[in-house]
Amino acid sequence: MSEVKTKIAALLSNRKLLNIVVISLIVAFGLLYVVQVNSSASRGLALRQMQDKNATLHIAYQSTEAKIDELRSLDSVMQREQLLGLVKASKVSYITTANNTVALR
């Protein structure tokens, strides 16, 4: 155990080696910081693009809903009825059965 301690003490006493280790750690942590910031910026950009796409899709959805409401309106249905040449039924007759059964199981 004391042999290991003496080796560590010898390494720590070597100023040149200690400087190299400290500089290497500073560079390594600096690079890790840059990678982390770059990763966060990339995720933020992707999130912003998704939010923009969501807003665009929401506007398209609202436009489609407005078009559906317009086509369902009574005036629109009546105009299409005239364009297709449909006529109203004048005489309607209903058929009734003896026991009013519609379907049998």
N, C-alpha and C positions, 0 to 999 in steps of 0.2 A: 504494500500500500504506500509506503514511504517512497518507493521507487517511482511510482506514478506521480506522486506529489512533486518530487524533484524534477521530473520531466516537464510537468506543467509549469513549475516555477522557472525552469530554464527557458521554456518557450515564451513565457510572459516577460522575462527579463530581456529577451531579444527585441529591441525597439523596432527594428525594421520589419520583422514578421508581424508584430502587433499592429503597426501602421497599415500593413497590407490587409490584414484581417478586418480592421475597422473600416478602411476605405471600401473593401469588397462588400461588407454589410451595408454600408451607406448606398452604394450603387445598386445592390440587390433590392433594398427596400424602396429606393427611388423608382426602379423599373416596375416593381410590384404596384406602386402607387399609380404610375402612368397607365399600366394595364387596367387597373381597377377603374380609374376615371374614364378611360376610353370605353370600357364595357358599360358603365353607367350611362354615358352619353349616347351610346348606340341603342341601349334599351329605351332611353328617353325619346330618341328620334323615332323609333319604331312605334312607341306608344302614341306619339303625336300624330303620326301618319294614320294609325288606326282610328284615332279620335276624329280626324278629318274625314276619313272614309265613312265612319258612323254618321257624322253630320250630313254628308252627301246622301247616304242611303235614307236617312230620316226625311230629308226634303223630298226625295223621290217617292217615298212611301206616302207622305202627305199629299203629293200631287196625284198619285194613283188613287188614293181615297177620295179626293175631290172629283176626279173623273168618274169614279164609280157612282158617287152620289148624284152627279149630273146625269149619268145615263139611266139611273133608277128613277129620276123625277118623272112625274106624270106627263109633263109637256113633252119630254123626250120620248117616252113610250108612245104617246099619241102620234107624234111625228113619224116614228118608225112604223107604226100601225098603218098610217096612210101610205107611206112609201112602199110597203109590202103588199098593199091592196087588201088588207084584212077587213072583214065586215063584222058587225055585231050580230050575234045570233038573235033572230026575232022570235022564234017559238022554241021554248025549251021544254022538254018533257022528261020526267024522272021515272025510273022503273023501281017499283018496290017489290020485295019478295014477301011471301006469306009469313015467315018467322023472323024476318029482318036479319038473317044470318049472312055475314059477309064471307067468312072463311071457316072451313072445318078443319079440325086437327086430326 
